[in-house]
Amino acid sequence: MGDILNFVYNLKSCENYIELPENTSLQKNIKAELIKGTIFNLGCGVRVCDKL
């Protein structure tokens, strides 16, 4: 969870998700998911595109 809080909110931890700011649509949407109990996992991947 620390990665999301650091990247999106510039915080290292948060005891109460209701107190998170909603300055951007990304912050607002992530806050809503955190309050619902959604767990975010660190992901990585490769995007492969075929040229047409």
All heavy atoms as atom14 arrays in JSON, in Angstrom:
{
  "sequence": "MGDILNFVYNLKSCENYIELPENTSLQKNIKAELIKGTIFNLGCGVRVCDKL",
  "atom14_mask": [
    [1, 1, 1, 1, 1, 1, 1, 1, 0, 0, 0, 0, 0, 0],
    [1, 1, 1, 1, 0, 0, 0, 0, 0, 0, 0, 0, 0, 0],
    [1, 1, 1, 1, 1, 1, 1, 1, 0, 0, 0, 0, 0, 0],
    [1, 1, 1, 1, 1, 1, 1, 1, 0, 0, 0, 0, 0, 0],
    [1, 1, 1, 1, 1, 1, 1, 1, 0, 0, 0, 0, 0, 0],
    [1, 1, 1, 1, 1, 1, 1, 1, 0, 0, 0, 0, 0, 0],
    [1, 1, 1, 1, 1, 1, 1, 1, 1, 1, 1, 0, 0, 0],
    [1, 1, 1, 1, 1, 1, 1, 0, 0, 0, 0, 0, 0, 0],
    [1, 1, 1, 1, 1, 1, 1, 1, 1, 1, 1, 1, 0, 0],
    [1, 1, 1, 1, 1, 1, 1, 1, 0, 0, 0, 0, 0, 0],
    [1, 1, 1, 1, 1, 1, 1, 1, 0, 0, 0, 0, 0, 0],
    [1, 1, 1, 1, 1, 1, 1, 1, 1, 0, 0, 0, 0, 0],
    [1, 1, 1, 1, 1, 1, 0, 0, 0, 0, 0, 0, 0, 0],
    [1, 1, 1, 1, 1, 1, 0, 0, 0, 0, 0, 0, 0, 0],
    [1, 1, 1, 1, 1, 1, 1, 1, 1, 0, 0, 0, 0, 0],
    [1, 1, 1, 1, 1, 1, 1, 1, 0, 0, 0, 0, 0, 0],
    [1, 1, 1, 1, 1, 1, 1, 1, 1, 1, 1, 1, 0, 0],
    [1, 1, 1, 1, 1, 1, 1, 1, 0, 0, 0, 0, 0, 0],
    [1, 1, 1, 1, 1, 1, 1, 1, 1, 0, 0, 0, 0, 0],
    [1, 1, 1, 1, 1, 1, 1, 1, 0, 0, 0, 0, 0, 0],
    [1, 1, 1, 1, 1, 1, 1, 0, 0, 0, 0, 0, 0, 0],
    [1, 1, 1, 1, 1, 1, 1, 1, 1, 0, 0, 0, 0, 0],
    [1, 1, 1, 1, 1, 1, 1, 1, 0, 0, 0, 0, 0, 0],
    [1, 1, 1, 1, 1, 1, 1, 0, 0, 0, 0, 0, 0, 0],
    [1, 1, 1, 1, 1, 1, 0, 0, 0, 0, 0, 0, 0, 0],
    [1, 1, 1, 1, 1, 1, 1, 1, 0, 0, 0, 0, 0, 0],
    [1, 1, 1, 1, 1, 1, 1, 1, 1, 0, 0, 0, 0, 0],
    [1, 1, 1, 1, 1, 1, 1, 1, 1, 0, 0, 0, 0, 0],
    [1, 1, 1, 1, 1, 1, 1, 1, 0, 0, 0, 0, 0, 0],
    [1, 1, 1, 1, 1, 1, 1, 1, 0, 0, 0, 0, 0, 0],
    [1, 1, 1, 1, 1, 1, 1, 1, 1, 0, 0, 0, 0, 0],
    [1, 1, 1, 1, 1, 0, 0, 0, 0, 0, 0, 0, 0, 0],
    [1, 1, 1, 1, 1, 1, 1, 1, 1, 0, 0, 0, 0, 0],
    [1, 1, 1, 1, 1, 1, 1, 1, 0, 0, 0, 0, 0, 0],
    [1, 1, 1, 1, 1, 1, 1, 1, 0, 0, 0, 0, 0, 0],
    [1, 1, 1, 1, 1, 1, 1, 1, 1, 0, 0, 0, 0, 0],
    [1, 1, 1, 1, 0, 0, 0, 0, 0, 0, 0, 0, 0, 0],
    [1, 1, 1, 1, 1, 1, 1, 0, 0, 0, 0, 0, 0, 0],
    [1, 1, 1, 1, 1, 1, 1, 1, 0, 0, 0, 0, 0, 0],
    [1, 1, 1, 1, 1, 1, 1, 1, 1, 1, 1, 0, 0, 0],
    [1, 1, 1, 1, 1, 1, 1, 1, 0, 0, 0, 0, 0, 0],
    [1, 1, 1, 1, 1, 1, 1, 1, 0, 0, 0, 0, 0, 0],
    [1, 1, 1, 1, 0, 0, 0, 0, 0, 0, 0, 0, 0, 0],
    [1, 1, 1, 1, 1, 1, 0, 0, 0, 0, 0, 0, 0, 0],
    [1, 1, 1, 1, 0, 0, 0, 0, 0, 0, 0, 0, 0, 0],
    [1, 1, 1, 1, 1, 1, 1, 0, 0, 0, 0, 0, 0, 0],
    [1, 1, 1, 1, 1, 1, 1, 1, 1, 1, 1, 0, 0, 0],
    [1, 1, 1, 1, 1, 1, 1, 0, 0, 0, 0, 0, 0, 0],
    [1, 1, 1, 1, 1, 1, 0, 0, 0, 0, 0, 0, 0, 0],
    [1, 1, 1, 1, 1, 1, 1, 1, 0, 0, 0, 0, 0, 0],
    [1, 1, 1, 1, 1, 1, 1, 1, 1, 0, 0, 0, 0, 0],
    [1, 1, 1, 1, 1, 1, 1, 1, 0, 0, 0, 0, 0, 0]
  ],
  "atom14_positions": [
    [[0.82, -1.19, 0.0], [0.0, 0.0, 0.0], [0.87, 1.26, 0.0], [0.46, 2.28, -0.51], [-0.91, -0.03, 1.23], [-2.0, 0.99, 1.15], [-3.05, 0.85, -0.3], [-3.67, -0.78, -0.12], [0.0, 0.0, 0.0], [0.0, 0.0, 0.0], [0.0, 0.0, 0.0], [0.0, 0.0, 0.0], [0.0, 0.0, 0.0], [0.0, 0.0, 0.0]],
    [[2.06, 1.14, 0.54], [2.94, 2.29, 0.62], [3.26, 2.9, -0.73], [3.39, 4.1, -0.85], [0.0, 0.0, 0.0], [0.0, 0.0, 0.0], [0.0, 0.0, 0.0], [0.0, 0.0, 0.0], [0.0, 0.0, 0.0], [0.0, 0.0, 0.0], [0.0, 0.0, 0.0], [0.0, 0.0, 0.0], [0.0, 0.0, 0.0], [0.0, 0.0, 0.0]],
    [[3.38, 2.04, -1.76], [3.69, 2.56, -3.09], [2.59, 3.47, -3.61], [2.85, 4.53, -4.16], [3.92, 1.41, -4.07], [5.18, 0.63, -3.8], [6.13, 1.22, -3.23], [5.23, -0.56, -4.13], [0.0, 0.0, 0.0], [0.0, 0.0, 0.0], [0.0, 0.0, 0.0], [0.0, 0.0, 0.0], [0.0, 0.0, 0.0], [0.0, 0.0, 0.0]],
    [[1.32, 3.05, -3.44], [0.2, 3.87, -3.9], [0.14, 5.17, -3.12], [-0.02, 6.25, -3.67], [-1.14, 3.09, -3.75], [-1.2, 1.94, -4.73], [-2.33, 4.02, -3.92], [-1.37, 2.33, -6.17], [0.0, 0.0, 0.0], [0.0, 0.0, 0.0], [0.0, 0.0, 0.0], [0.0, 0.0, 0.0], [0.0, 0.0, 0.0], [0.0, 0.0, 0.0]],
    [[0.26, 5.07, -1.8], [0.19, 6.28, -0.97], [1.32, 7.24, -1.31], [1.12, 8.44, -1.39], [0.24, 5.91, 0.52], [-0.98, 5.17, 1.05], [-0.74, 4.76, 2.5], [-2.23, 6.01, 0.93], [0.0, 0.0, 0.0], [0.0, 0.0, 0.0], [0.0, 0.0, 0.0], [0.0, 0.0, 0.0], [0.0, 0.0, 0.0], [0.0, 0.0, 0.0]],
    [[2.51, 6.7, -1.53], [3.65, 7.55, -1.85], [3.49, 8.19, -3.22], [3.68, 9.4, -3.39], [4.94, 6.73, -1.79], [6.17, 7.58, -2.02], [6.2, 8.76, -1.69], [7.18, 6.98, -2.59], [0.0, 0.0, 0.0], [0.0, 0.0, 0.0], [0.0, 0.0, 0.0], [0.0, 0.0, 0.0], [0.0, 0.0, 0.0], [0.0, 0.0, 0.0]],
    [[3.15, 7.38, -4.23], [3.06, 7.88, -5.59], [1.9, 8.85, -5.81], [2.05, 9.89, -6.44], [2.94, 6.7, -6.56], [2.86, 7.1, -8.0], [3.98, 7.55, -8.67], [1.67, 7.03, -8.69], [3.91, 7.93, -10.01], [1.58, 7.4, -10.02], [2.71, 7.86, -10.67], [0.0, 0.0, 0.0], [0.0, 0.0, 0.0], [0.0, 0.0, 0.0]],
    [[0.73, 8.51, -5.27], [-0.47, 9.3, -5.54], [-0.68, 10.43, -4.54], [-1.12, 11.52, -4.9], [-1.72, 8.38, -5.57], [-2.99, 9.18, -5.8], [-1.56, 7.33, -6.66], [0.0, 0.0, 0.0], [0.0, 0.0, 0.0], [0.0, 0.0, 0.0], [0.0, 0.0, 0.0], [0.0, 0.0, 0.0], [0.0, 0.0, 0.0], [0.0, 0.0, 0.0]],
    [[-0.34, 10.17, -3.27], [-0.63, 11.16, -2.22], [0.63, 11.76, -1.58], [0.53, 12.63, -0.72], [-1.48, 10.52, -1.11], [-2.81, 10.04, -1.6], [-3.03, 8.7, -1.91], [-3.87, 10.91, -1.75], [-4.26, 8.25, -2.35], [-5.11, 10.48, -2.2], [-5.29, 9.16, -2.49], [-6.51, 8.72, -2.94], [0.0, 0.0, 0.0], [0.0, 0.0, 0.0]],
    [[1.81, 11.27, -1.94], [3.07, 11.71, -1.36], [3.09, 11.47, 0.15], [3.54, 12.32, 0.92], [3.36, 13.17, -1.7], [4.82, 13.53, -1.53], [5.68, 12.68, -1.64], [5.08, 14.79, -1.23], [0.0, 0.0, 0.0], [0.0, 0.0, 0.0], [0.0, 0.0, 0.0], [0.0, 0.0, 0.0], [0.0, 0.0, 0.0], [0.0, 0.0, 0.0]],
    [[2.55, 10.33, 0.58], [2.51, 9.94, 1.98], [3.18, 8.59, 2.16], [3.17, 7.76, 1.27], [1.06, 9.81, 2.47], [0.19, 11.06, 2.43], [-1.26, 10.69, 2.75], [0.7, 12.08, 3.43], [0.0, 0.0, 0.0], [0.0, 0.0, 0.0], [0.0, 0.0, 0.0], [0.0, 0.0, 0.0], [0.0, 0.0, 0.0], [0.0, 0.0, 0.0]],
    [[3.75, 8.37, 3.33], [4.36, 7.07, 3.63], [3.37, 6.12, 4.26], [3.5, 4.91, 4.15], [5.57, 7.25, 4.53], [6.69, 7.99, 3.84], [7.94, 8.03, 4.66], [8.94, 8.88, 3.92], [10.26, 8.39, 3.98], [0.0, 0.0, 0.0], [0.0, 0.0, 0.0], [0.0, 0.0, 0.0], [0.0, 0.0, 0.0], [0.0, 0.0, 0.0]],
    [[2.37, 6.65, 4.96], [1.34, 5.81, 5.58], [0.08, 6.64, 5.8], [0.1, 7.87, 5.71], [1.84, 5.25, 6.91], [2.04, 6.3, 7.83], [0.0, 0.0, 0.0], [0.0, 0.0, 0.0], [0.0, 0.0, 0.0], [0.0, 0.0, 0.0], [0.0, 0.0, 0.0], [0.0, 0.0, 0.0], [0.0, 0.0, 0.0], [0.0, 0.0, 0.0]],
    [[-1.0, 5.94, 6.1], [-2.28, 6.59, 6.36], [-3.1, 5.7, 7.27], [-3.31, 4.52, 6.95], [-3.03, 6.86, 5.06], [-4.62, 7.64, 5.32], [0.0, 0.0, 0.0], [0.0, 0.0, 0.0], [0.0, 0.0, 0.0], [0.0, 0.0, 0.0], [0.0, 0.0, 0.0], [0.0, 0.0, 0.0], [0.0, 0.0, 0.0], [0.0, 0.0, 0.0]],
    [[-3.53, 6.23, 8.4], [-4.32, 5.44, 9.35], [-5.81, 5.48, 9.03], [-6.54, 4.58, 9.41], [-4.07, 5.94, 10.76], [-2.65, 5.7, 11.23], [-2.41, 6.15, 12.65], [-3.39, 6.24, 13.41], [-1.26, 6.41, 12.98], [0.0, 0.0, 0.0], [0.0, 0.0, 0.0], [0.0, 0.0, 0.0], [0.0, 0.0, 0.0], [0.0, 0.0, 0.0]],
    [[-6.26, 6.51, 8.35], [-7.69, 6.66, 8.05], [-7.84, 7.16, 6.62], [-7.61, 8.33, 6.33], [-8.33, 7.63, 9.04], [-9.83, 7.7, 8.9], [-10.42, 7.08, 8.02], [-10.45, 8.46, 9.77], [0.0, 0.0, 0.0], [0.0, 0.0, 0.0], [0.0, 0.0, 0.0], [0.0, 0.0, 0.0], [0.0, 0.0, 0.0], [0.0, 0.0, 0.0]],
    [[-8.27, 6.27, 5.72], [-8.38, 6.62, 4.3], [-9.37, 7.75, 4.05], [-9.24, 8.47, 3.06], [-8.76, 5.4, 3.47], [-7.72, 4.31, 3.48], [-8.09, 2.98, 3.6], [-6.37, 4.6, 3.36], [-7.14, 1.97, 3.6], [-5.42, 3.61, 3.37], [-5.81, 2.29, 3.49], [-4.86, 1.3, 3.49], [0.0, 0.0, 0.0], [0.0, 0.0, 0.0]],
    [[-10.32, 7.94, 4.92], [-11.3, 9.02, 4.74], [-10.62, 10.39, 4.76], [-11.1, 11.34, 4.14], [-12.4, 8.91, 5.82], [-13.22, 7.65, 5.58], [-13.29, 10.14, 5.84], [-14.22, 7.34, 6.66], [0.0, 0.0, 0.0], [0.0, 0.0, 0.0], [0.0, 0.0, 0.0], [0.0, 0.0, 0.0], [0.0, 0.0, 0.0], [0.0, 0.0, 0.0]],
    [[-9.48, 10.49, 5.41], [-8.76, 11.76, 5.51], [-7.88, 12.07, 4.29], [-7.3, 13.15, 4.2], [-7.91, 11.77, 6.77], [-8.73, 11.69, 8.03], [-7.9, 11.6, 9.29], [-6.65, 11.55, 9.19], [-8.49, 11.58, 10.38], [0.0, 0.0, 0.0], [0.0, 0.0, 0.0], [0.0, 0.0, 0.0], [0.0, 0.0, 0.0], [0.0, 0.0, 0.0]],
    [[-7.77, 11.14, 3.35], [-6.94, 11.38, 2.16], [-7.52, 12.52, 1.32], [-8.74, 12.65, 1.2], [-6.84, 10.11, 1.31], [-6.02, 8.98, 1.89], [-6.19, 7.71, 1.06], [-4.56, 9.36, 1.99], [0.0, 0.0, 0.0], [0.0, 0.0, 0.0], [0.0, 0.0, 0.0], [0.0, 0.0, 0.0], [0.0, 0.0, 0.0], [0.0, 0.0, 0.0]],
    [[-6.65, 13.33, 0.7], [-7.15, 14.43, -0.14], [-7.76, 13.91, -1.44], [-7.51, 12.78, -1.86], [-5.89, 15.24, -0.43], [-4.76, 14.29, -0.28], [-5.19, 13.3, 0.76], [0.0, 0.0, 0.0], [0.0, 0.0, 0.0], [0.0, 0.0, 0.0], [0.0, 0.0, 0.0], [0.0, 0.0, 0.0], [0.0, 0.0, 0.0], [0.0, 0.0, 0.0]],
    [[-8.56, 14.75, -2.05], [-9.18, 14.44, -3.35], [-8.91, 15.6, -4.32], [-9.82, 16.16, -4.9], [-10.68, 14.23, -3.18], [-11.04, 13.04, -2.34], [-12.53, 12.8, -2.28], [-13.28, 13.3, -3.15], [-12.98, 12.11, -1.34], [0.0, 0.0, 0.0], [0.0, 0.0, 0.0], [0.0, 0.0, 0.0], [0.0, 0.0, 0.0], [0.0, 0.0, 0.0]],
    [[-7.65, 15.93, -4.5], [-7.27, 17.05, -5.36], [-7.31, 16.71, -6.84], [-7.36, 17.59, -7.68], [-5.88, 17.57, -4.98], [-5.86, 18.09, -3.56], [-6.81, 18.7, -3.09], [-4.77, 17.83, -2.86], [0.0, 0.0, 0.0], [0.0, 0.0, 0.0], [0.0, 0.0, 0.0], [0.0, 0.0, 0.0], [0.0, 0.0, 0.0], [0.0, 0.0, 0.0]],
    [[-7.24, 15.44, -7.16], [-7.28, 15.0, -8.56], [-8.29, 13.87, -8.7], [-8.67, 13.23, -7.71], [-5.9, 14.5, -9.04], [-5.59, 13.28, -8.34], [-4.8, 15.53, -8.81], [0.0, 0.0, 0.0], [0.0, 0.0, 0.0], [0.0, 0.0, 0.0], [0.0, 0.0, 0.0], [0.0, 0.0, 0.0], [0.0, 0.0, 0.0], [0.0, 0.0, 0.0]],
    [[-8.7, 13.58, -9.92], [-9.63, 12.47, -10.13], [-8.98, 11.14, -9.76], [-9.65, 10.24, -9.25], [-10.14, 12.46, -11.57], [-9.08, 12.31, -12.48], [0.0, 0.0, 0.0], [0.0, 0.0, 0.0], [0.0, 0.0, 0.0], [0.0, 0.0, 0.0], [0.0, 0.0, 0.0], [0.0, 0.0, 0.0], [0.0, 0.0, 0.0], [0.0, 0.0, 0.0]],
    [[-7.68, 11.01, -9.97], [-6.97, 9.79, -9.59], [-7.03, 9.6, -8.08], [-7.34, 8.51, -7.59], [-5.52, 9.83, -10.07], [-4.68, 8.62, -9.72], [-5.25, 7.36, -10.36], [-3.23, 8.84, -10.15], [0.0, 0.0, 0.0], [0.0, 0.0, 0.0], [0.0, 0.0, 0.0], [0.0, 0.0, 0.0], [0.0, 0.0, 0.0], [0.0, 0.0, 0.0]],
    [[-6.74, 10.66, -7.32], [-6.81, 10.58, -5.86], [-8.23, 10.23, -5.41], [-8.42, 9.39, -4.52], [-6.38, 11.9, -5.23], [-4.91, 12.15, -5.3], [-4.52, 13.48, -4.66], [-5.32, 14.39, -4.54], [-3.28, 13.57, -4.25], [0.0, 0.0, 0.0], [0.0, 0.0, 0.0], [0.0, 0.0, 0.0], [0.0, 0.0, 0.0], [0.0, 0.0, 0.0]],
    [[-9.21, 10.85, -6.01], [-10.61, 10.61, -5.62], [-11.0, 9.16, -5.86], [-11.6, 8.51, -5.01], [-11.52, 11.55, -6.41], [-12.97, 11.42, -6.05], [-13.81, 12.43, -6.82], [-15.28, 12.31, -6.45], [-16.11, 13.28, -7.15], [0.0, 0.0, 0.0], [0.0, 0.0, 0.0], [0.0, 0.0, 0.0], [0.0, 0.0, 0.0], [0.0, 0.0, 0.0]],
    [[-10.65, 8.62, -7.03], [-11.0, 7.24, -7.37], [-10.25, 6.22, -6.52], [-10.84, 5.23, -6.08], [-10.77, 6.98, -8.85], [-11.77, 7.7, -9.72], [-12.96, 7.74, -9.42], [-11.31, 8.29, -10.82], [0.0, 0.0, 0.0], [0.0, 0.0, 0.0], [0.0, 0.0, 0.0], [0.0, 0.0, 0.0], [0.0, 0.0, 0.0], [0.0, 0.0, 0.0]],
    [[-8.98, 6.45, -6.28], [-8.21, 5.52, -5.45], [-8.71, 5.57, -4.01], [-8.86, 4.54, -3.36], [-6.7, 5.82, -5.54], [-6.2, 5.38, -6.92], [-5.94, 5.11, -4.43], [-4.74, 5.67, -7.18], [0.0, 0.0, 0.0], [0.0, 0.0, 0.0], [0.0, 0.0, 0.0], [0.0, 0.0, 0.0], [0.0, 0.0, 0.0], [0.0, 0.0, 0.0]],
    [[-9.01, 6.75, -3.51], [-9.55, 6.89, -2.15], [-10.84, 6.08, -2.01], [-11.01, 5.35, -1.03], [-9.8, 8.36, -1.83], [-10.43, 8.59, -0.48], [-10.68, 10.06, -0.24], [-11.42, 10.33, 1.04], [-11.6, 11.78, 1.28], [0.0, 0.0, 0.0], [0.0, 0.0, 0.0], [0.0, 0.0, 0.0], [0.0, 0.0, 0.0], [0.0, 0.0, 0.0]],
    [[-11.73, 6.19, -2.96], [-13.0, 5.45, -2.91], [-12.75, 3.94, -2.87], [-13.41, 3.22, -2.12], [-13.87, 5.82, -4.11], [0.0, 0.0, 0.0], [0.0, 0.0, 0.0], [0.0, 0.0, 0.0], [0.0, 0.0, 0.0], [0.0, 0.0, 0.0], [0.0, 0.0, 0.0], [0.0, 0.0, 0.0], [0.0, 0.0, 0.0], [0.0, 0.0, 0.0]],
    [[-11.8, 3.47, -3.66], [-11.48, 2.04, -3.67], [-10.86, 1.6, -2.35], [-11.17, 0.52, -1.84], [-10.56, 1.71, -4.84], [-11.21, 1.85, -6.2], [-12.39, 0.93, -6.39], [-12.34, -0.24, -5.95], [-13.4, 1.38, -6.98], [0.0, 0.0, 0.0], [0.0, 0.0, 0.0], [0.0, 0.0, 0.0], [0.0, 0.0, 0.0], [0.0, 0.0, 0.0]],
    [[-9.98, 2.42, -1.78], [-9.36, 2.08, -0.5], [-10.41, 2.0, 0.61], [-10.38, 1.1, 1.44], [-8.29, 3.11, -0.14], [-7.03, 3.09, -0.99], [-6.15, 4.28, -0.68], [-6.27, 1.78, -0.78], [0.0, 0.0, 0.0], [0.0, 0.0, 0.0], [0.0, 0.0, 0.0], [0.0, 0.0, 0.0], [0.0, 0.0, 0.0], [0.0, 0.0, 0.0]],
    [[-11.35, 2.92, 0.6], [-12.42, 2.92, 1.6], [-13.28, 1.66, 1.47], [-13.72, 1.09, 2.47], [-13.26, 4.21, 1.5], [-12.42, 5.4, 1.96], [-14.54, 4.1, 2.31], [-13.04, 6.76, 1.68], [0.0, 0.0, 0.0], [0.0, 0.0, 0.0], [0.0, 0.0, 0.0], [0.0, 0.0, 0.0], [0.0, 0.0, 0.0], [0.0, 0.0, 0.0]],
    [[-13.49, 1.19, 0.23], [-14.26, -0.04, 0.0], [-13.49, -1.3, 0.37], [-14.05, -2.38, 0.44], [-14.68, -0.15, -1.47], [-15.76, 0.8, -1.87], [-16.39, 0.47, -3.22], [-15.39, 0.42, -4.34], [-16.02, 0.27, -5.68], [0.0, 0.0, 0.0], [0.0, 0.0, 0.0], [0.0, 0.0, 0.0], [0.0, 0.0, 0.0], [0.0, 0.0, 0.0]],
    [[-12.18, -1.16, 0.58], [-11.36, -2.31, 0.97], [-10.57, -2.93, -0.16], [-9.98, -3.99, 0.01], [0.0, 0.0, 0.0], [0.0, 0.0, 0.0], [0.0, 0.0, 0.0], [0.0, 0.0, 0.0], [0.0, 0.0, 0.0], [0.0, 0.0, 0.0], [0.0, 0.0, 0.0], [0.0, 0.0, 0.0], [0.0, 0.0, 0.0], [0.0, 0.0, 0.0]],
    [[-10.57, -2.3, -1.31], [-9.8, -2.8, -2.45], [-8.32, -2.83, -2.1], [-7.78, -1.89, -1.52], [-10.01, -1.92, -3.69], [-11.41, -1.9, -4.0], [-9.23, -2.42, -4.88], [0.0, 0.0, 0.0], [0.0, 0.0, 0.0], [0.0, 0.0, 0.0], [0.0, 0.0, 0.0], [0.0, 0.0, 0.0], [0.0, 0.0, 0.0], [0.0, 0.0, 0.0]],
    [[-7.66, -3.92, -2.46], [-6.23, -4.05, -2.23], [-5.5, -3.81, -3.55], [-5.82, -4.42, -4.57], [-5.88, -5.45, -1.7], [-6.56, -5.66, -0.33], [-4.38, -5.65, -1.6], [-6.44, -7.05, 0.2], [0.0, 0.0, 0.0], [0.0, 0.0, 0.0], [0.0, 0.0, 0.0], [0.0, 0.0, 0.0], [0.0, 0.0, 0.0], [0.0, 0.0, 0.0]],
    [[-4.55, -2.9, -3.53], [-3.74, -2.6, -4.71], [-2.42, -3.35, -4.6], [-1.78, -3.33, -3.56], [-3.47, -1.09, -4.81], [-4.68, -0.29, -5.15], [-5.54, 0.16, -4.16], [-4.98, 0.02, -6.46], [-6.66, 0.9, -4.47], [-6.1, 0.76, -6.79], [-6.94, 1.2, -5.79], [0.0, 0.0, 0.0], [0.0, 0.0, 0.0], [0.0, 0.0, 0.0]],
    [[-2.03, -3.99, -5.68], [-0.76, -4.7, -5.74], [0.16, -4.0, -6.73], [-0.3, -3.48, -7.75], [-0.97, -6.14, -6.18], [-1.78, -6.91, -5.17], [-1.43, -6.98, -4.01], [-2.9, -7.48, -5.62], [0.0, 0.0, 0.0], [0.0, 0.0, 0.0], [0.0, 0.0, 0.0], [0.0, 0.0, 0.0], [0.0, 0.0, 0.0], [0.0, 0.0, 0.0]],
    [[1.43, -4.03, -6.43], [2.43, -3.48, -7.33], [2.46, -4.33, -8.58], [2.48, -5.56, -8.51], [3.8, -3.46, -6.67], [4.95, -2.9, -7.47], [4.7, -1.43, -7.79], [6.25, -3.04, -6.71], [0.0, 0.0, 0.0], [0.0, 0.0, 0.0], [0.0, 0.0, 0.0], [0.0, 0.0, 0.0], [0.0, 0.0, 0.0], [0.0, 0.0, 0.0]],
    [[2.42, -3.71, -9.73], [2.42, -4.45, -10.97], [3.49, -3.96, -11.92], [3.98, -2.84, -11.82], [0.0, 0.0, 0.0], [0.0, 0.0, 0.0], [0.0, 0.0, 0.0], [0.0, 0.0, 0.0], [0.0, 0.0, 0.0], [0.0, 0.0, 0.0], [0.0, 0.0, 0.0], [0.0, 0.0, 0.0], [0.0, 0.0, 0.0], [0.0, 0.0, 0.0]],
    [[3.87, -4.81, -12.81], [4.79, -4.42, -13.87], [4.44, -5.26, -15.09], [3.83, -6.32, -14.98], [6.24, -4.6, -13.47], [6.68, -6.27, -13.06], [0.0, 0.0, 0.0], [0.0, 0.0, 0.0], [0.0, 0.0, 0.0], [0.0, 0.0, 0.0], [0.0, 0.0, 0.0], [0.0, 0.0, 0.0], [0.0, 0.0, 0.0], [0.0, 0.0, 0.0]],
    [[4.8, -4.78, -16.21], [4.47, -5.52, -17.41], [5.11, -4.91, -18.63], [5.8, -3.92, -18.57], [0.0, 0.0, 0.0], [0.0, 0.0, 0.0], [0.0, 0.0, 0.0], [0.0, 0.0, 0.0], [0.0, 0.0, 0.0], [0.0, 0.0, 0.0], [0.0, 0.0, 0.0], [0.0, 0.0, 0.0], [0.0, 0.0, 0.0], [0.0, 0.0, 0.0]],
    [[4.83, -5.52, -19.75], [5.36, -5.08, -21.01], [4.18, -4.93, -21.97], [3.36, -5.84, -22.09], [6.38, -6.1, -21.59], [6.86, -5.66, -22.95], [7.54, -6.27, -20.63], [0.0, 0.0, 0.0], [0.0, 0.0, 0.0], [0.0, 0.0, 0.0], [0.0, 0.0, 0.0], [0.0, 0.0, 0.0], [0.0, 0.0, 0.0], [0.0, 0.0, 0.0]],
    [[4.12, -3.82, -22.63], [3.08, -3.61, -23.63], [3.67, -3.92, -24.99], [4.68, -3.36, -25.39], [2.57, -2.17, -23.58], [1.47, -1.93, -24.56], [0.92, -0.55, -24.4], [-0.16, -0.35, -25.37], [-0.62, 0.81, -25.74], [-0.13, 1.9, -25.18], [-1.57, 0.91, -26.61], [0.0, 0.0, 0.0], [0.0, 0.0, 0.0], [0.0, 0.0, 0.0]],
    [[3.0, -4.79, -25.7], [3.46, -5.19, -27.02], [2.42, -4.71, -28.03], [1.25, -5.02, -27.92], [3.64, -6.71, -27.13], [4.06, -7.11, -28.53], [4.62, -7.21, -26.1], [0.0, 0.0, 0.0], [0.0, 0.0, 0.0], [0.0, 0.0, 0.0], [0.0, 0.0, 0.0], [0.0, 0.0, 0.0], [0.0, 0.0, 0.0], [0.0, 0.0, 0.0]],
    [[2.88, -3.96, -29.02], [1.98, -3.44, -30.04], [2.43, -3.94, -31.41], [3.61, -3.9, -31.72], [1.98, -1.91, -30.04], [1.39, -1.17, -28.53], [0.0, 0.0, 0.0], [0.0, 0.0, 0.0], [0.0, 0.0, 0.0], [0.0, 0.0, 0.0], [0.0, 0.0, 0.0], [0.0, 0.0, 0.0], [0.0, 0.0, 0.0], [0.0, 0.0, 0.0]],
    [[1.47, -4.39, -32.17], [1.76, -4.78, -33.56], [1.59, -3.57, -34.44], [0.63, -2.81, -34.31], [0.8, -5.88, -34.02], [1.02, -7.18, -33.29], [2.18, -7.45, -32.89], [0.03, -7.92, -33.1], [0.0, 0.0, 0.0], [0.0, 0.0, 0.0], [0.0, 0.0, 0.0], [0.0, 0.0, 0.0], [0.0, 0.0, 0.0], [0.0, 0.0, 0.0]],
    [[2.51, -3.37, -35.34], [2.39, -2.27, -36.29], [1.47, -2.7, -37.42], [1.55, -3.81, -37.92], [3.76, -1.89, -36.86], [4.66, -1.29, -35.83], [5.96, -0.84, -36.44], [6.83, -0.21, -35.37], [8.07, 0.27, -35.89], [0.0, 0.0, 0.0], [0.0, 0.0, 0.0], [0.0, 0.0, 0.0], [0.0, 0.0, 0.0], [0.0, 0.0, 0.0]],
    [[0.55, -1.85, -37.78], [-0.4, -2.17, -38.86], [0.09, -1.68, -40.19], [0.76, -0.78, -40.38], [-1.76, -1.56, -38.56], [-2.4, -2.06, -37.29], [-3.7, -1.29, -37.03], [-2.74, -3.54, -37.42], [0.0, 0.0, 0.0], [0.0, 0.0, 0.0], [0.0, 0.0, 0.0], [0.0, 0.0, 0.0], [0.0, 0.0, 0.0], [0.0, 0.0, 0.0]]
  ]
}
